[in-house]
Amino acid sequence: MPWKYNGNIIKPGKPWTDDNGITHPSNWNIWSYTYKTGMGLVWFEPAVEPPVDKRFYYSAGVPKLLEDVAQVDENGDPILDLDGNQIISIGLRSEWIKKTKKTANDMLEKTDWYVLRKLDRAVEIPVYISDYRSAILQSCTNIELAINGAANLQEFMALFESVDGAPPTIHNWPEEVE
């Protein structure tokens, strides 16, 4: 916790000069509390900001945007990339739909060989594998619908909360099969 002199933070290990032009040594921090306050130093407790959920906020009170935003300059003209396309800042909705699709694809990939085997050699896909793959696709659809259905950031954040012990909506996937 820092000390201040005339509103300026005085750093331990650094000399400081008072209003009388006296430079105090870098080991001033070994002085007693009473001596420090007698020299005009004031102890202060910096405000402790509550932790911020970085999934939804850049910093305290600065939420991430839910929707994509087309970037414009101070005149309202589009900001373009090197290829001449307008730069788009991706919002949480697009970010999580992309993550959801990737999760579904990663889960499906583990059983893709059954599909290839059926195409190559006409070997039927076991029902439990077909059911599992269908459940993955249905979960993906349900999660995307929930993401798109969130009217605001609070509703979007609620998708990450567990209700009555059920998995959060955003992570509600079928259990893997072997």
N, C-alpha and C positions, 0 to 999 in steps of 0.2 A: 504494500500500500504506500503511495507516494506522499511526500511532503511538498508543500508549496511555500513560496516566498513571494509576496505581492502578486499572487495569482499565477505565478510561473512554477512549474514542476521542477524541483531540485532533485537531481539524480544522484543516488549513492555512488561513490567512487569518482565523482566529478566535483571540482571546486566551484564555488559560487560567490558572487559579489553582492553585498548588501547595499542599501541606499546611501551609506556613509562612504562607499568606495572601498570597503574592507573586503578583501578576497579571503574566503574561508577555505580550509584545506579539503582535499578530496576525501579524507577520512572523517568528515563531519558526522557521518552516520553513527559513529560510536558514542556521540554525546548522549547524555540522558534526555529523556522526554522533557523534563523541566527546563534544561539548558536550551534545548532546541526551541521550545516555545518562547523562552526568554529572548532568543535571538530573532524572533519574529517569524519563525517557521510555523506553518499550520498543517496539521495532519488532516487528510481527507480520505474518505472512503469513496472510491470511484463507483459509479452506478454499475451494478451488475445486471447485464441484460439477460433475460431468460434465454435458454437454448432455443434455437430456431430449427425447425424441420426443413433441412436443405432440399428435400424433395419438392416443397411447395413455396419456399421463400428464399430470396437472395440474402436477406438479412431481416432483422426485426422490423416489422411494419412494411416490408417491401416484398409483396407477393410476386411470384412468377405469373405470367399471363396464361390464361387457360386456352386462348385462341391464338392462332398464327397471326403475325402482324407483318404487313408489307412495310419495309423500311423506306422512309422519305427524308429528304433533307429539310433545312429550315424554311425553304420556299414551297415545300409540299411536293417537290419533284421526286420521282423514284430514285432510290440509290441502286445502282446497277453493279453487278459483278463483272469480271473481266470478259465474260461471254455476252454481255449486254442484257442479262436477265435481272429482274428486280430481286433484291435480296429480301428473303423472308426470314423473320425470327420465328422459330418453331415454338408453339405453345405446348403446354402440358398435355392437352388432349391429343395432339398429333404424336407427341413423344411417346405417350403410353399406348396408343394404338399400334405404333411401330413395335414397341417392346412386346406387346401382346401377340402380334403376328409372329414375331421372332420366337417367342416361347412356344407357340403352337407348332411352328415349323421344326424347331429343335425336338419337340416331343414326337412329332410324326416321323421324323427322320429315323428314329430308332426302329420303326417297323416298316419302313419303305421297302425293305428287301422282300417282304411278303407280297407287295404289289408287283414288284419286278418279277418275282418268281412266277406269279400268276400270268403275267404277260408273256414271259419267256417260255414257260413250260406247262401252262394251264393247270398249275397246282392251286387248288382252292385256298383262299385266305381263311384261317380259322375264325369262327364266329366271334370269339372273344377278342381277337385282334381287330376285326371290323367294327365291333361295338366300341372298343377303346378308341379307335381312330375317329369314329363318329362323335364320341363324347368329347374328344379334344376339339374338333371343329365346332361343336355346339357350345362348348365353354368359351372358345374364342369369340364366337358370335355374341354370346351373352355378355361377355366382358366389354366388347366393343360397344354394344348397345348401352350398357351402363355408363361407359365413358362419355359417349355422345349424349346421353340423357342427363348428365350432370349440368344443371342450369347455372351453377356458379362454383367458385373455388371451394366453398364449404361442402357442397354436395359432392364435388370431386374428391375431396379429402376423406369423406365418409366411406368411399369405396375401399379405402385402405384399412378400415377398422373391422375388427371381428365382432360379430353380433351373436350372442348366445352360444359362444364356442364354435360357431361355424367359421370357415376360412373367410378372410376378407374377400369381397367381390372381385377385386383386382387379381387375386391369387387363387381363384376357385377353379382348379384344374382337377381332372380325374387322376386317381392314383395310378402309378405306372404298373404295367403288366410285365410279366417275365416270359 
